[in-house]
Structure formats: C-alpha cells, structure tokens
Amino acid sequence: MRIWSFLAIVAVAGCGLVGGVPRDVVITVSGEEDRVPQVLVSIEGFNYQSVFSLQSRNDDVATFVNAQGASVSLRDGMLVATRGFSADIMSADASASARALVSGGPGDFYPRFQTTLDGESAVQYQTQQCEMAERVTETITISDRVHDTVRLTERCFLPDGAEINTYWLGRSGTVLKSRQWMGPWLGHMTIERLG
C-alpha cells in the first residue's frame, strides 16, 4: 500500500467542518503498490482540506470518507451527496451534467437538481438549468503528477444568479479534478483524485 505522509502546520479548521487541515498541507507519495483510491477535498471559503479514502461503492456511486467520518459521494465524477459539512448536499441528480461532459456543447441546456441543508439544518431544494459552456485543453498537476486534461466549464443558472462548476477530464474521460458548487452556505468544493 502506498504511504501518504502529511505535514500540517496549524490545527484543524473549524466552522462545523469535520476533519480538515490547513491549505498548506504537503502530500508526498511513495511506493507503487495497489492502494485504496483517495481524493483530496478542499472548500475554499473555509480554508478546509482533507484526504478521503474510498469506503464503499453502491452501483455507480463511490463514497469516500475521511478519518473523522465526513463523506463525499461521487457518481461519474459528479458530487451527489456529502455528510459532515453542516450545510450538506443530501442528494443531487447530476446525471445530465455527466452526459454533457461527454457530448454537451454551448447552448445545450439541461436540468440539475440538488437538495441541501442550510446552516440551520433546514432542507433547501434547488433546480438549476445548466450548460457546458467551455472546453479547453489544460495541463494540471495533482500531488506532483502532471496530467494533460480537457477542462470543461459548466454554468448553472438559479433564480438569483449563476454558479460555475469546472471539471478536468483525463485522457480516459475520467474526472481527475473538479470544482463543484455545494450551495450558498459552503460555496465550492474542489475534489482531486490522488495517485
């Protein structure tokens, strides 16, 4: 199993988020053996960052959990649920977004549905109309590894404005990195595949 070592200078970030570390965390990868898939999760507005390991698969949904029990669930790279972040995504239907990563282009609108908790645990239902607005090639680095990707930008329109989701696809079409909107209370979550 690969050994991950983490260097953190400051204590865990607060604001109700579970098990985060400061953004200046350094991740070092050693060894080439098989390992449990992991993702690095960051929430920009809260200076939150934590490594999550694959805990389970239910059909095409992969759930990753960190050491403190917070979780993120992904379907085809799309964030479909979170737990342990206060204003969680209880569920999301982003299947049209996943299809648009493969075939969508500017002007092709599709729905996206999301149920979230607000800061006081009240359920909020959101319906968005989205379009895949941009496709460009971009080289990115994740954990000291360079990847040639296609970056796709998705605009999702809400009654009070628009939010942007960004996805970086590797050569196989796998989402290697994404920046997805969690809701008005937490903003955007960035998810990077490690290894």
Secondary structure, DSSP 8 states (H G I E B T S, - for coil): --EEEEE-SS----TT-SS-B-TT-EEEEE--S----EEEEEEGGGTEEEEEEEEEEETTEEEEE-TTS-EEEEETTEEEEEESSSS-EEEEE-HHHHHHHHH--TT-EEEEEEEEE-TTS-EEEEEEEEEEEEEEEEEEEETTEEEEEEEEEEEEEETTEEEEEEEEE-TTS-EEEEEEEEETTTEEEEEEEE-
